[in-house]
Every structure is written in C-alpha cells, then in structure tokens.
Amino acid sequence: MKCLLIYFTGTFNTRYVSRRLKEKMEAAGYEVDLYEIDPLKTERLDFSGYDLVGLGYPIYGYNAPWPFLKFIRKQKFPKGIRTFIYKNSGETEKVNDASSLFVWRKLKRSGAIIENEYHFLMPYNIHFRFDERLVKEILMMDEKLYDILVHEVTHCIPNIKRYKLWHKIVTRAVSIQFIGGDVNSFLYSVDEDKCSHCDLCIKRCPTQNIFRDKDGKMHFHHHCLMCMRCSFFCPTNAINIGFLQQWGWKVNGGYDFEKIKKIELTEPFITKDTQGFFHCYIESYENINRRYQELFGD
C-alpha cells in the first residue's frame, strides 16, 4: 500500500503529527510520502500510484486554514481513492467536529471515499501556554491514536460521524476568520529595542508577510494567516500581534517535544475531576483509551 500525506502546518505541530504518522504507517508496511503545503504554490498533485491519501491540518477557529482549503480545492482527486482526515488543536470541544466541512464537500464532489477522521491534541501556540506535564500526557494519548488510525485505515474500518447542524452553522459563521489575519495585521508591530535582527520571522513566514524597508525597519503586509509562527518562535519576544496581544492571547517559545517526552509523570494531569478549559479532555481521553483497549487490549 502506498500512502500520500498532504498537510499544512503553522507552528509545526501538524508537521510533527504527520512525520510521526508516517513512521507508524511505515512500521505497518506502508510506503508513505509527505507533502507539506506551501501557501505560495498552487501546483496540482499527481495521485497515480497512491492507494490512500491522508489530509492533515491544524484547526483555526473551528475551520481548516485557508491555504489548506485553497490547495485541496485545486486538486483533482481520482474517483474512488480512499482518503482520511487528521486534524489537531489544543482543545476537543465538539464544535470543532465540523471543521472539515469544506474538505468533505470537495472530496465528495471528486468521488473520493472518505472513511476516517481523527482529532489529535497538540499544545497551544496562542491563548496560553500548556504545562509541559500536560504536553507529555497528550503526546502519550496521541501515540495511541496513531495506532488506532493505522489499524482502522489498514482494515477499512470507518469511524465517520455525521456533523451536527449546530456545529456546521458555527463552522460556516466563523469562517469569516479567514480574513482575520489580514485585518489584524494592520495592528502588528515590532519592538525595535527587543528585536535582534535575526530575521527568523521573515525567513519562516509562510506567506512572506513580513519585510524590512530600506531603513531596516520591520513591516507587515496584509495577507497574514494568524498561524503565530513569527511571534511563537521569536527568540526575543519582540513581535506584537495586535488585538490578540491586547487580550493576552500570546504564547512565545516553542515546545521541545523530545525533551518533554522524557519528563516523568508521577500522577495524571487530566483526571475525572478536571474542571474548566480542560474538562473536554476527559471524554477525549476516555474515547481513545476505550478504542485502544478494544483493538489492542491492555
């Protein structure tokens, strides 16, 4: 079996998930190719020779990011090709279920077969920073979900659920966030006293939205994705991200997953008594653990 994983990544969480999934699938006997979407390219892929296609993205405001949707819409999927969706976010509120609504429509119109959809947990790059103990725990849960995905896809076991009407309404309504970055970028700025002039933000910006003028001052165009790659990885925390920063929704500094994996957990971070924002994790953990036990035992 030959599989193509097509994905878009903002702060590289989806890249991490895709690479880990590739390793898991190859261990199960698949030949796997990765294709990372570049928002500045619009090429049409050749799907000949592939038995299976996986589509991966980070959830942005209850939707798939517009560069991902734009790229997928331009593709000509072979009729009857098997596909699955894998998405990730920092929360598993059920309103996120319909984030693939527009992807589904494209695949159905192409005649592709959509059998499976999976929601991986990954730490936030906005709103607030995750405790590293929690990051360790969700990486462990993701490992189980990789195994579930590979098993179900390999054995043609579908897990698709119908999106609820309310979730579809929210996805449609919040799709206005596609222009949110363009608007918010009018408020972006750089603290020149903090800036080290490493230009990492310019080099890494997926839409080439950041540039310096002839005097060396930093400026922003208005085709921002709000992926947070610039502010998240800025080594001196010099980038102001507009109204998001005014709300305190800024996280600076990447997560070292390899280092975090080595952390020893003396007790669970998420328990049956967890309240507040992370309460939704309880059901997610239970579903993953239950399905893992059904397939593989203890």
HULINRA-V630780 format. One record per residue. N is the residue number from 1. RES is the residue in one letter. SS is DSSP state (helix for helix, strand for strand, loop for the rest). D_LAST is the distance of its C-alpha to the last C-alpha in Angstrom with 2 decimals. Layout:
N_RES_SS_D_LAST, N_RES_SS_D_LAST
This chain:
1_M_loop_28.30, 2_K_strand_30.00, 3_C_strand_28.85, 4_L_strand_30.91, 5_L_strand_29.42, 6_I_strand_32.22, 7_Y_strand_31.83, 8_F_loop_33.93, 9_T_loop_33.16, 10_G_loop_34.99, 11_T_loop_33.82, 12_F_loop_31.54, 13_N_helix_28.18, 14_T_helix_28.10, 15_R_helix_29.22, 16_Y_helix_26.28, 17_V_helix_23.83, 18_S_helix_25.77, 19_R_helix_25.83, 20_R_helix_22.12, 21_L_helix_21.58, 22_K_helix_24.18, 23_E_helix_22.38, 24_K_helix_19.10, 25_M_helix_21.23, 26_E_helix_23.34, 27_A_helix_20.44, 28_A_loop_19.75, 29_G_loop_23.42, 30_Y_loop_25.23, 31_E_strand_28.52, 32_V_strand_28.45, 33_D_strand_31.45, 34_L_strand_31.57, 35_Y_strand_34.46, 36_E_strand_35.01, 37_I_loop_37.51, 38_D_loop_40.74, 39_P_loop_42.48, 40_L_loop_45.80, 41_K_loop_45.22, 42_T_loop_45.38, 43_E_loop_44.86, 44_R_loop_43.64, 45_L_loop_40.85, 46_D_loop_41.01, 47_F_loop_37.99, 48_S_loop_39.24, 49_G_loop_36.83, 50_Y_loop_33.68, 51_D_loop_31.35, 52_L_strand_29.24, 53_V_strand_30.06, 54_G_strand_27.87, 55_L_strand_29.71, 56_G_strand_28.62, 57_Y_strand_30.33, 58_P_strand_30.21, 59_I_strand_31.08, 60_Y_strand_34.58, 61_G_loop_35.80, 62_Y_loop_33.68, 63_N_strand_34.82, 64_A_strand_34.32, 65_P_loop_36.81, 66_W_helix_40.17, 67_P_helix_40.25, 68_F_helix_37.07, 69_L_helix_38.57, 70_K_helix_41.92, 71_F_helix_40.49, 72_I_helix_38.40, 73_R_helix_41.43, 74_K_helix_43.51, 75_Q_loop_41.22, 76_K_loop_41.95, 77_F_loop_38.65, 78_P_loop_39.14, 79_K_loop_39.02, 80_G_loop_35.85, 81_I_loop_33.82, 82_R_strand_30.13, 83_T_strand_29.15, 84_F_strand_26.35, 85_I_strand_26.64, 86_Y_strand_24.65, 87_K_strand_26.08, 88_N_strand_25.47, 89_S_strand_26.92, 90_G_loop_26.72, 91_E_loop_26.11, 92_T_loop_24.43, 93_E_loop_27.18, 94_K_helix_27.41, 95_V_helix_30.92, 96_N_helix_29.44, 97_D_helix_28.06, 98_A_helix_31.44, 99_S_helix_32.01, 100_S_helix_31.86, 101_L_helix_34.61, 102_F_helix_37.26, 103_V_helix_34.98, 104_W_helix_34.15, 105_R_helix_37.86, 106_K_helix_38.71, 107_L_helix_36.09, 108_K_helix_37.11, 109_R_helix_40.77, 110_S_helix_40.10, 111_G_loop_38.47, 112_A_loop_35.15, 113_I_strand_32.01, 114_I_strand_29.60, 115_E_strand_26.17, 116_N_strand_23.68, 117_E_strand_23.82, 118_Y_strand_21.42, 119_H_strand_22.13, 120_F_strand_20.98, 121_L_strand_21.73, 122_M_loop_24.17, 123_P_loop_26.55, 124_Y_loop_30.01, 125_N_loop_33.14, 126_I_strand_35.29, 127_H_loop_35.64, 128_F_loop_34.07, 129_R_loop_32.08, 130_F_loop_28.38, 131_D_loop_27.39, 132_E_helix_25.77, 133_R_helix_22.92, 134_L_helix_22.14, 135_V_helix_22.59, 136_K_helix_20.07, 137_E_helix_17.50, 138_I_helix_18.34, 139_L_helix_18.25, 140_M_helix_14.63, 141_M_helix_13.97, 142_D_helix_16.25, 143_E_helix_14.34, 144_K_helix_11.48, 145_L_helix_14.43, 146_Y_helix_16.10, 147_D_helix_13.39, 148_I_helix_13.56, 149_L_helix_17.32, 150_V_helix_17.71, 151_H_helix_15.82, 152_E_helix_17.76, 153_V_helix_20.98, 154_T_helix_20.81, 155_H_loop_20.34, 156_C_loop_22.81, 157_I_loop_20.59, 158_P_loop_22.59, 159_N_loop_21.40, 160_I_loop_24.90, 161_K_loop_26.13, 162_R_loop_29.80, 163_Y_loop_31.08, 164_K_loop_32.71, 165_L_helix_36.46, 166_W_helix_36.45, 167_H_helix_34.02, 168_K_helix_36.26, 169_I_helix_39.29, 170_V_helix_37.89, 171_T_helix_36.95, 172_R_helix_40.49, 173_A_helix_42.16, 174_V_helix_40.48, 175_S_helix_41.10, 176_I_helix_44.31, 177_Q_helix_42.31, 178_F_helix_42.98, 179_I_helix_46.38, 180_G_helix_45.21, 181_G_helix_45.09, 182_D_helix_48.57, 183_V_helix_49.97, 184_N_helix_48.18, 185_S_helix_49.27, 186_F_helix_52.82, 187_L_helix_51.70, 188_Y_strand_49.94, 189_S_strand_51.67, 190_V_strand_51.32, 191_D_loop_52.37, 192_E_loop_54.73, 193_D_loop_54.84, 194_K_loop_51.12, 195_C_loop_50.88, 196_S_loop_50.80, 197_H_loop_51.89, 198_C_loop_48.94, 199_D_loop_48.79, 200_L_helix_45.04, 201_C_helix_44.95, 202_I_helix_47.60, 203_K_helix_45.93, 204_R_helix_42.47, 205_C_loop_43.52, 206_P_loop_42.24, 207_T_loop_45.39, 208_Q_loop_47.96, 209_N_loop_48.67, 210_I_strand_49.80, 211_F_strand_53.02, 212_R_strand_55.78, 213_D_loop_59.41, 214_K_loop_62.29, 215_D_loop_62.50, 216_G_loop_58.89, 217_K_loop_57.77, 218_M_strand_54.35, 219_H_strand_54.30, 220_F_strand_51.92, 221_H_loop_52.48, 222_H_loop_51.16, 223_H_loop_48.37, 224_C_loop_45.46, 225_L_loop_41.89, 226_M_loop_40.90, 227_C_loop_37.99, 228_M_loop_38.74, 229_R_helix_38.61, 230_C_helix_42.03, 231_S_helix_41.60, 232_F_helix_37.97, 233_F_helix_38.81, 234_C_loop_42.39, 235_P_loop_42.72, 236_T_loop_45.35, 237_N_loop_44.15, 238_A_loop_47.52, 239_I_strand_46.73, 240_N_strand_47.42, 241_I_strand_45.45, 242_G_loop_47.89, 243_F_helix_47.07, 244_L_helix_43.35, 245_Q_helix_44.43, 246_Q_helix_46.77, 247_W_loop_43.85, 248_G_loop_41.96, 249_W_loop_39.38, 250_K_strand_39.47, 251_V_loop_36.85, 252_N_loop_38.09, 253_G_loop_36.17, 254_G_loop_33.21, 255_Y_loop_29.69, 256_D_loop_28.93, 257_F_helix_25.35, 258_E_helix_25.21, 259_K_helix_26.51, 260_I_helix_24.29, 261_K_loop_21.12, 262_K_loop_22.31, 263_I_loop_22.58, 264_E_loop_20.69, 265_L_loop_19.23, 266_T_loop_20.02, 267_E_loop_19.01, 268_P_loop_17.72, 269_F_loop_20.58, 270_I_loop_19.67, 271_T_loop_19.16, 272_K_loop_19.88, 273_D_loop_23.44, 274_T_loop_24.04, 275_Q_loop_27.36, 276_G_helix_29.72, 277_F_helix_29.02, 278_F_helix_25.30, 279_H_helix_24.68, 280_C_helix_23.75, 281_Y_helix_20.70, 282_I_helix_19.04, 283_E_helix_18.83, 284_S_helix_17.90, 285_Y_helix_14.88, 286_E_helix_13.87, 287_N_helix_14.50, 288_I_helix_12.57, 289_N_helix_9.36, 290_R_helix_10.01, 291_R_helix_10.91, 292_Y_helix_8.14, 293_Q_helix_5.69, 294_E_helix_8.84, 295_L_helix_9.37, 296_F_helix_6.59, 297_G_loop_3.80, 298_D_loop_0.00
